[in-house]
Amino acid sequence: MKKLFLSLAAGLLFTGAMAQTKWSVDASHSNVKFSVTHMVVSEVEGSFRGFEGNVTAPTADFNGATIDFTVKTATVFTDNDQRDAHLKSDDFFNADKYPTMSFKSTSFKKVSGNKYTLTGNLTIREVTKPVTFEVTYGGTAKDPWGNTKAGFKAKGSIKRLDYGLKWNTLTEAGGMVVGDEVGILLNIELLQGK
């Protein structure tokens, strides 16, 4: 009986290990975008062109997955060279001193259907704060070359002043020229490891 129990336990552990899958971000089919209010009356959008990430999924539907994601701050792009240089300076990211910002998940839970909640710790300029994203799982499919891909869209927001992105000046009416709240939108395509 003891041998049977040990065999069953070993089998369950083996099955659990086999069910776990590893994925990496396919950067050529993904994007990391942000938006922030400007002069109180409009929004400016931007993106980061350099990023990478890994996902470990214990289930086929990714429920309970762990996520690590890194962005290169010097790759910020807003389609304006002067603004991009300002964002890379110490007023904002200080890309020379802090070349990356990182996210590590603490929870990835299915809410219902293809909707999930992702929580984790975001580090910018060595300041770490908890953040939450609303995530939509687009599904999983094989590409023409036999690779398994999965798609996700994540939306959230942060307060930039909390992370030391400190530049601020006021409009004539007293509002912030650059808003404190920054919207984040990630469209991520994952590639399953072989």
N, C-alpha and C positions, 0 to 999 in steps of 0.2 A: 504494500500500500504506500509506504514511504517513497519507494522508487517511482511509483506511478505519479505521486504528487509532485516530486522533483522534476519528472519528465514534463508534466503539464506546465509547471511554472517556467521551466526553461523554454518550452515551446511558446508560451505567451510572451516572454521577454524577447525572444527572437522575432516573433511576429511584430511586436511593437517597434523594435529597432528597424525592421524592414519597412514598416509603414512610414517612417520618418523620411521626408525628402528634403533635399537642399536645392535652393534656387539662388540665382544671382540676377541683379538688375541688368537688363539689356538696354544700355544707355542710348543706343541709336534709335530705339523705339520708345523712349521715355522722356519726360521733361519735368523740371522743377520750376514752378512759377510763383511769383508773389505780386501783390498789389498793395498800394498805400495811398491814402488821400493826400492831395496836394492843394495848398491854398484853401482848404476846407471844401472847395466847390467841385473838385474833379479827382480822378485817380490816375496814378502812374503805375504802369506794369513793368515787370522785369523778370529775368530768369537767371538760372545758373547753368552754365554749359559743361561743368565738370562735376561728376558725382558718381558714386558707386554704392552698392548695397548688397546684403545677403539676407536670405530668409530661410529659416528652418521650420518646416511644417510637420507636425505630428499626425495630421489627418488630411484626407484628400480635399476637404473643403477649407483648409488653412486655419480652422478654428484652433486657437491656442498657439499659433505660430510665434516665433521670436524673430525680431527684425533689427538689423544693424544698418545704418545708413550714414554716409559721409558726403559732405559737399565741400568743394574747393572754393573758398571765398573770393579768390582772385578771378574767378570765371564769371562774376556777376556781369550781367548784360542788360542795359535798358535802352539800347539804340541811341545813346548819346555819350560820346567819349568823355566829355567834361564831367557829367554826372557819374559815370562809371568810375572815373578816377577819384571823385569825392567819396563814393561808397567804399572804395578800397582803402581810403585813408583812415586815420585814427578817429575821425568824427563818427565813423560807422564801424566797418568790419576790421580795420587795421590788418589787412591781408598779409602784410609782411610778418607781423608778430603772431597772428592767429590764422594760419593758412587753411584751416579746416573748421567746419562746424559739424557736429555729429548728433545722431539720434539713436537711442537704444530703447527698445520696447520693454514695457513691464507687463503689458496685457494686450491680447488681440482676441476679441470676443465677438461671436456672431450674435447680432441683435434679432434679426429675422430675415428669411430669404437670403438675398445677396448683400444685406447691409451689416456692417461690422463697426465696432468701436475699437480704435487703436489708442492706447495710452503709452507714454514713455517719457524719457528724459532727453531734453534738447539742450545741447551745450554750444554756446556762442561766446567767444572771448573768455573762455574758462568759467563762464557763469552757467550753471545747470538749473533748469526749471522743468517741472512737469508740464506736458502738453497733451491735448486730446485731439484726435482726428476722427471725422466721420468718413468711413470707407465704403465704397461700392465695389464689389467683386464682379468683374465682367465675365469671368469664366475661364476655362482652360481648353486649349486646342493644340493640334499638331500643325506645324508649318510644313511647306512643301519638301523640306529637307529632313523631316522626321524628328525635329526638335519639339519638345513640349513647352508651350508658352502659357502664361497666366497673366491676366490683366486686372489692374486695380486703379481706382481714382480715390484720392484722399484729400479732404478739405479741412482746414483748421485756421487758427489765427494765434498770434502772439503779440505781446506788448514789447516793442523794440527797446524802450527805455529800461526795461527790466534786465536786458542783456548788455547794457553799456553802449548801445548804438545811440549815442547821446546828443548828436547835433540837433539843435532846436533854435528856431527864431519865430517870432510872432508876426502875423499879418497886422495890417492897420486896425482891423476889428478885434484883434486879440486872440485869434485862433492860431493853431500851430501850422507853419508852412508845410511841414511834413508830419503826417499823422503818427500817433503812437501805435495804433493797432495795425498790424500787417497781416493781410490775408495770405494764406499759403494754399497752393493747389499743386498736387502731384499726380501726374498720369504715368503709371509705372507698368512696364511689361517685364515679366520675369522669365528667365530661361532655366529650365530644370537641369540640374547636374546629371551627368551620365554615370 
